[in-house]
Amino acid sequence: MDMYGDLNFTVLGFSCNQFGLQAPEGNHETLNVLRFVRPGGGFIPKFPIFGKLEVNGLHEDPLFTYLKESLPYVNPVIGDIKKFYWSPIKVNDIRWNFEKFLIHADGIPFRRYELHTPITEVEKDIAELL
């Protein structure tokens, strides 16, 4: 947001508890968790944080259904399904926290990034779109 927030760009944050039950807090606690726990150190997001939702499974939010149908999965390894809290598990599911989607200003999905993608690669793509 510091780099591109003054342009036609924003980050949208979504909390989800489907990956190892790592986000058990209520929606009213999310900002304090970010500020004091993960990442901590007084972090205050400069972008909107939405209420907790499901990104995979029978009750996945329609936004994530659309994103996953529009862009192929980016990691062929599904992972430890004992740490997944959704059903059914599908090949195009989001694999773990911090998977990212880059979307054109017109709402068309551009690229999907797995959680270990260097942020410099994402930044390069953002600059290309802007």
C-alpha positions as CSV (number, residue, x, y, z in Angstrom):
1,M,0.0,0.0,0.0
2,D,2.9,2.3,0.7
3,M,4.2,1.8,-2.9
4,Y,0.9,1.8,-4.8
5,G,-1.8,3.1,-2.5
6,D,-2.0,6.5,-4.2
7,L,-2.7,4.8,-7.6
8,N,-5.7,2.8,-8.6
9,F,-4.7,-0.1,-6.3
10,T,-5.7,-1.6,-2.9
11,V,-5.1,-4.7,-0.9
12,L,-8.1,-6.6,0.5
13,G,-7.5,-8.8,3.5
14,F,-9.7,-11.8,4.4
15,S,-9.4,-13.9,7.6
16,C,-10.0,-17.6,7.4
17,N,-9.8,-20.4,10.0
18,Q,-9.7,-23.3,7.6
19,F,-5.9,-23.8,7.7
20,G,-4.8,-25.6,10.9
21,L,-7.4,-23.6,12.9
22,Q,-4.9,-20.7,13.1
23,A,-7.4,-17.9,13.2
24,P,-10.0,-18.8,15.9
25,E,-10.5,-15.2,17.0
26,G,-13.8,-13.4,16.4
27,N,-14.1,-10.7,13.8
28,H,-14.1,-8.1,16.5
29,E,-10.6,-9.4,17.6
30,T,-8.9,-9.6,14.2
31,L,-7.3,-6.1,14.2
32,N,-5.9,-6.6,17.7
33,V,-4.5,-10.0,16.7
34,L,-2.7,-8.3,13.8
35,R,-1.5,-5.5,16.0
36,F,-0.2,-7.5,18.9
37,V,0.3,-11.1,17.8
38,R,0.6,-11.9,14.1
39,P,2.5,-10.1,12.8
40,G,2.5,-8.0,16.0
41,G,4.8,-5.1,16.7
42,G,2.0,-2.6,16.4
43,F,1.1,-3.5,12.9
44,I,-1.9,-1.6,11.7
45,P,-3.1,-2.6,8.2
46,K,-3.5,0.2,5.6
47,F,-6.1,-1.7,3.8
48,P,-9.6,-3.1,4.5
49,I,-9.8,-6.3,6.5
50,F,-13.1,-8.2,5.9
51,G,-14.9,-10.6,8.3
52,K,-13.8,-14.2,8.5
53,L,-15.0,-16.4,5.7
54,E,-14.5,-19.8,4.2
55,V,-12.3,-19.9,1.0
56,N,-12.7,-23.7,0.4
57,G,-15.3,-26.4,0.7
58,L,-19.0,-26.6,0.7
59,H,-19.5,-23.1,2.3
60,E,-16.8,-21.2,0.5
61,D,-17.5,-17.6,-0.3
62,P,-18.6,-17.0,-3.9
63,L,-15.7,-14.5,-4.4
64,F,-13.2,-17.3,-3.8
65,T,-15.2,-19.8,-6.0
66,Y,-14.9,-17.2,-8.8
67,L,-11.2,-16.6,-8.2
68,K,-10.3,-20.3,-8.1
69,E,-12.4,-21.0,-11.2
70,S,-10.7,-18.1,-13.1
71,L,-7.1,-19.0,-12.2
72,P,-5.5,-22.4,-11.9
73,Y,-3.9,-23.7,-8.8
74,V,-0.3,-22.7,-8.3
75,N,1.0,-25.5,-6.2
76,P,0.5,-29.1,-7.1
77,V,1.1,-30.3,-3.5
78,I,-2.1,-30.4,-1.5
79,G,-0.4,-30.8,1.9
80,D,-1.4,-32.4,5.1
81,I,-5.1,-32.8,4.9
82,K,-5.3,-33.4,8.7
83,K,-4.7,-29.6,9.0
84,F,-7.5,-28.7,6.5
85,Y,-10.9,-27.9,7.9
86,W,-13.2,-28.1,4.9
87,S,-14.8,-30.6,2.7
88,P,-14.8,-31.6,0.0
89,I,-11.2,-31.1,-0.9
90,K,-10.7,-30.1,-4.5
91,V,-7.6,-29.8,-6.7
92,N,-8.1,-26.0,-7.2
93,D,-8.5,-25.3,-3.5
94,I,-6.4,-22.6,-1.8
95,R,-3.6,-24.6,-0.1
96,W,-2.7,-22.5,2.9
97,N,-2.8,-19.0,4.4
98,F,-1.4,-16.1,2.5
99,E,-2.1,-17.4,-1.0
100,K,-2.7,-14.2,-3.1
101,F,-4.8,-13.2,-6.1
102,L,-4.0,-10.1,-8.2
103,I,-7.1,-8.7,-9.9
104,H,-7.4,-6.0,-12.6
105,A,-9.2,-2.8,-11.7
106,D,-12.1,-4.1,-13.8
107,G,-12.5,-7.2,-11.6
108,I,-10.9,-9.7,-13.9
109,P,-8.4,-12.0,-12.1
110,F,-4.9,-11.6,-13.4
111,R,-2.6,-14.0,-11.4
112,R,-2.6,-16.3,-8.4
113,Y,0.4,-16.7,-6.2
114,E,1.3,-19.5,-3.8
115,L,2.2,-18.5,-0.3
116,H,6.0,-18.7,-0.8
117,T,6.1,-16.4,-3.9
118,P,8.6,-13.6,-3.3
119,I,6.7,-10.4,-2.8
120,T,9.0,-8.8,-5.4
121,E,7.4,-11.0,-8.0
122,V,3.9,-9.8,-6.9
123,E,5.2,-6.1,-6.9
124,K,6.5,-6.5,-10.5
125,D,3.1,-7.7,-11.6
126,I,1.3,-4.9,-9.8
127,A,3.6,-2.4,-11.5
128,E,2.8,-4.0,-14.9
129,L,-0.9,-3.7,-14.3
130,L,-0.7,-0.1,-13.2
